[in-house]
Amino acid sequence: MRVLIGADTWAPDVNGACYAARRLAAGLAERGHEVHVAAPARGFRSRPARQVGPVVEHRIRSMPVPRPAEFRICPPFGLYRTAQNLLLRVRPDVVHVQSHMILGRMLLSAAADLGIPTVATTHMIADNILPAISFLHLPPEKLRRLFWWDAARVLRRARVITAPTPHAAELAERHGVPGPILPVSNGLDTARFHPDSTGRGPAFRARHGIPDGPLAGFVGRLDHEKHVDEIVRALAVVRRQVPDARLLVVGDGEQRPRLDAAVRVAGVADAVTFTGRLSDDELPDVYAALDVFVNAGTAELQSLVTLEAMATGKPVVAVDAGALPHLVHHGENGFRYPHGDVDALAAALVRVLSDAGAAAAMSEASLRIVADHTMPATLDAFEELYRTRLPSRPGPAVRVLRSTTPARSRMARSDGNR
């Protein structure tokens, strides 16, 4: 099968949607599918198609935006024609876009006009995009309504819509995106993220100068909706009962200066390690070094970092918001706490860090729960969706276009590519 994935955010971007799309593309290619990716270039000129690892990248001219930092968008002028020409060259069996933003919407429109089956996965909610559209100078509630109006208007062009969790699907439907939206997990690479049996955790601590002792950690963008300041303030409370407790923060973002100030105000500057962004190769070592993972983000549609921590066998303390209740089962593999309740967050961390037996049981529970989110299961779901939920015959426009080309070889058959 020839699949074209449209991604408004792609490497070297750092965010959950980007990682999910990259894993999907690589996984489909490993199963024998021919995978093309349309994504923004890193400059104002489009680049010729080129093979990058297992996929063919088509980089389309883009421009930077003020916020979020380093994010780029494809200018809409002439983009529909660019998308249409790309589809005419690639002739995919299915177009699978990863957002309804500028490039994604143009690919959906061009594919619909050419009769190519389409799938759209929604990885976003309004809070993810508010900083980028703040230039409209509208109240936040009006910006949220504008976001969902636009999402519903664009996503209805797709034949099938998916979301990473039942929560994400229900949220989108409640805000007018046409359903039924199918929940399909983003998936997790358990070959990379698994319990530490080789001493990766202690080696990571040694590299980054982190002393022995109880260690909580967060991985992700340091943006407002992640609320890492709550974790910092909770650490000060935790250390009253667990004096040697420390916090590891991996990632970067616009909130970093405020967090530097927060650790000083809370009096925990000597107990917090900021590493900035780390390479993908080092991320498994991060989770191996932790005793508990903490997620205070209120805008999670799934949270890949939480899945990665759970696959490494870590208890999780998370805010009771978004899709996190799907992953963090209170009292089983960790605890949830009300957003903004720093004392409740601290109490949950103390319970995990001060009871080794309970922490071990939570670790085992995390491994059981995460077993439902493996990458093979995600690939199976999307392959089945491509085969059974989309038309088996192309539309008239694609039939005409393909009539002048040699028939393509049959898709490779294997246990993972049925």
Order of alpha helices (4+ residues) and beta strands (2+ residues): beta-alpha-beta-beta-beta-beta-beta-alpha-beta-alpha-beta-alpha-alpha-beta-alpha-beta-alpha-beta-alpha-beta-alpha-beta-alpha-beta-alpha-beta-alpha-beta-alpha-alpha-alpha-alpha
